Amino acid sequence: MSPGKFITFEGGEGTGKSTHVAALATRLHEAGRAVLQTREPGGTPEAERIRALLVSGDADRWSPQAEALLNYAARDHHLRTSIRPAMERGTWVLCDRYTDSTRAYQGAAGRVDGELLDALESHIVGDTFPDLTFVLDLDPRVGLERAAERAAPPDEKEDRFEGKGLQFHQQLRQAFLDIAGAHPERCVLVNADKSREEVAEFIWDTVVSRLAP
């Protein structure tokens, strides 16, 4: 059996990553592919508990270095028990955030030492890198407005990073643009300010042309 493909979705808050992960999963199912739809931090019960620590509470609850360590603790479990086994079965894995988010949020915007991130990535990720990454780009002001409109009970709000301020989110946007520019063989920049239908069609056309599902 051929190993499954690994596709990640990256970008700032409110760019529509979750929406387009779900849309692509539907198209791949229709094309006859087995699909695992997942997210980071999270993706397993244990990693979801770590996610709850990261995405809720005061903006300054954790230092960026602590955030990086928590993200990699969750990622280690996610990779070992979910992503890699799924790919070995021939399943296509669609993940809402992965290592690029750690590089952007904790590295570029949080100023975590790149050597620490390199070491964590080397030991935990190894060679499990995406076949394709969509970087959804949007003005942070628009993204934060969209994120604020997401309906969720107060005890389920995942708005800790939204509280870090506009400058932080502008730094994030530039970090994701830099990542996309540095890895054109893997990353595809997506204008997330277009309609949902236009973005979904662009993503599907890119998957068909690059990975031939």
PELINRA-V176932 format. One record per backbone hydrogen bond with DSSP energy under -1.0 kcal/mol. NH is the residue of the N-H (numbers start at 1). CO is the residue of the C=O. E is the energy in kcal/mol with one decimal. If there is no record, write none. Layout:
# PELINRA-V176932
nh->[NH;NH]
co->[CO;CO]
e->[E;E]
This chain:
# PELINRA-V176932
nh->[4;7;8;9;10;15;20;21;22;23;24;25;26;27;28;29;30;31;32;33;36;38;40;48;49;50;51;52;54;55;61;67;68;69;70;71;72;73;74;75;76;77;78;79;80;81;82;83;84;86;87;88;89;90;91;92;93;94;95;96;97;97;101;102;103;104;105;106;107;108;109;111;112;117;118;119;120;121;122;123;124;125;126;128;129;131;132;133;134;135;136;137;143;144;145;146;147;148;149;150;156;160;164;169;170;171;172;173;174;175;176;177;178;179;180;181;182;183;186;187;188;190;192;192;194;199;200;201;202;203;204;205;206;207;208;209;210;211]
co->[87;93;132;95;134;12;16;17;18;19;20;21;22;23;24;25;26;27;29;28;92;94;96;44;45;46;47;48;50;51;58;63;64;65;66;67;68;69;70;71;72;73;74;75;76;77;78;78;79;82;83;84;85;87;86;34;5;36;7;38;9;95;98;98;99;100;101;102;102;103;104;107;106;113;114;115;116;117;118;119;120;121;121;125;127;6;6;186;8;188;10;190;139;140;141;142;143;144;145;147;153;55;161;165;166;167;168;169;170;171;172;173;174;175;176;177;178;179;183;183;133;135;137;190;191;195;196;197;198;199;200;201;202;203;204;205;206;207]
e->[-2.5;-3.1;-2.3;-2.2;-3.3;-1.1;-2.1;-2.3;-2.1;-1.9;-2.2;-2.3;-1.9;-1.9;-2.6;-2.4;-2.2;-1.3;-1.7;-2.6;-2.9;-2.9;-2.6;-2.8;-1.3;-1.2;-2.3;-2.0;-1.5;-2.5;-1.8;-2.4;-2.3;-2.1;-2.5;-2.8;-2.2;-1.8;-2.2;-2.5;-2.2;-1.4;-2.4;-2.9;-2.2;-2.4;-1.6;-2.3;-1.9;-2.0;-2.3;-2.3;-1.2;-1.5;-2.3;-3.1;-3.0;-3.0;-2.6;-2.0;-1.8;-1.1;-1.1;-1.0;-2.3;-2.1;-3.3;-1.3;-1.8;-2.8;-2.8;-1.2;-2.5;-1.6;-2.7;-2.2;-2.5;-2.6;-2.6;-2.3;-2.5;-1.3;-1.9;-2.2;-1.8;-2.7;-1.4;-2.8;-2.7;-2.6;-3.1;-3.1;-2.4;-2.8;-1.7;-2.5;-2.6;-2.1;-1.0;-1.1;-2.5;-2.1;-1.6;-1.5;-2.3;-2.2;-1.9;-2.1;-2.0;-2.3;-2.5;-2.2;-2.5;-2.3;-2.5;-2.3;-1.9;-1.3;-1.5;-3.3;-2.7;-2.9;-2.2;-1.2;-1.3;-2.4;-2.5;-2.1;-2.2;-2.5;-2.4;-2.7;-2.0;-2.3;-2.5;-2.2;-2.3;-2.8]
